């Protein structure tokens, strides 16, 4: 029974990491759907304003400024999710499963 007693915490840790990763992935999916809806609404409002002559958008400048911000956000999110996490492997697997679902 000594071998079983030493393996049990490993399985609990792996299971917990997987469940936490899955929950985080489901939250990220929900948040991204909400962000996508809001971004789509903003884009439609911008196009309506441009159509009626209220505004003029310089998409080349917007893209130039937005690209580094998006890249930095991705790096920041990765650091935040995996910071000081002893069960990162199972967390990553659970996160991947939730995001692929």
C-alpha positions in Angstrom: 0.0 0.0 0.0 3.0 2.4 0.3 3.2 2.7 -3.5 -0.5 3.5 -3.7 -0.3 6.1 -0.9 2.6 7.9 -2.8 0.8 7.8 -6.1 -2.6 9.2 -4.9 -1.4 12.8 -4.4 0.0 12.8 -7.9 -3.4 11.7 -9.4 -5.2 14.3 -7.3 -2.8 17.0 -8.4 -3.1 16.0 -12.1 -6.9 15.8 -11.9 -7.2 19.2 -10.1 -4.9 20.8 -12.7 -7.0 19.4 -15.5 -10.3 20.5 -14.0 -8.9 24.0 -13.3 -7.5 24.2 -16.8 -10.8 23.1 -18.3 -12.7 25.7 -16.2 -10.3 28.4 -17.2 -10.7 27.4 -20.9 -14.5 27.6 -20.7 -14.3 31.0 -19.1 -11.8 32.2 -21.8 -14.2 31.0 -24.6 -17.1 32.8 -23.0 -15.2 36.0 -22.5 -13.9 35.9 -26.1 -17.4 35.4 -27.5 -18.5 38.4 -25.5 -15.5 40.4 -26.6 -16.1 39.4 -30.2 -19.7 40.6 -30.0 -18.7 43.9 -28.5 -15.9 44.4 -31.1 -18.3 43.6 -33.9 -20.8 46.1 -32.6 -18.1 48.8 -32.3 -17.0 48.0 -35.9 -20.5 48.3 -37.2 -21.0 51.6 -35.4 -17.7 52.9 -36.9 -18.8 51.9 -40.4 -22.1 53.6 -40.0 -20.4 56.8 -38.8 -18.0 56.6 -41.8 -20.9 56.0 -44.2 -22.7 59.1 -43.0 -19.6 61.2 -43.0 -19.2 61.6 -39.3 -15.8 60.0 -39.2 -12.9 58.9 -41.3 -10.9 55.8 -40.3 -7.3 55.3 -41.2 -7.1 51.5 -41.0 -3.4 51.3 -41.8 -2.6 53.4 -38.7 -5.1 51.5 -36.5 -3.5 48.2 -37.6 0.0 49.5 -37.0 -0.9 50.4 -33.4 -3.1 47.4 -32.6 -0.8 44.6 -33.7 1.9 45.1 -30.9 -0.8 45.4 -28.3 -2.4 42.1 -29.3 0.9 40.3 -29.2 1.8 41.7 -25.8 -1.6 40.7 -24.4 -1.1 37.1 -25.6 2.3 37.0 -23.9 0.9 38.5 -20.7 -2.0 36.1 -20.6 0.4 33.1 -20.9 2.6 34.4 -18.1 -0.5 35.0 -15.9 -2.1 31.6 -16.4 1.1 29.6 -15.8 2.7 31.7 -13.0 3.9 29.6 -10.1 1.7 26.7 -11.2 3.1 23.3 -10.2 0.4 21.4 -12.2 1.0 23.3 -15.5 1.0 20.2 -17.7 -2.4 19.0 -16.6 -3.7 22.6 -16.5 -2.5 23.1 -20.1 -4.2 19.9 -21.2 -7.5 20.8 -19.6 -7.3 24.3 -21.1 -6.6 22.9 -24.5 -9.5 20.5 -24.3 -11.9 23.3 -23.3 -10.7 25.6 -26.0 -11.0 22.9 -28.7 -14.5 21.9 -27.6 
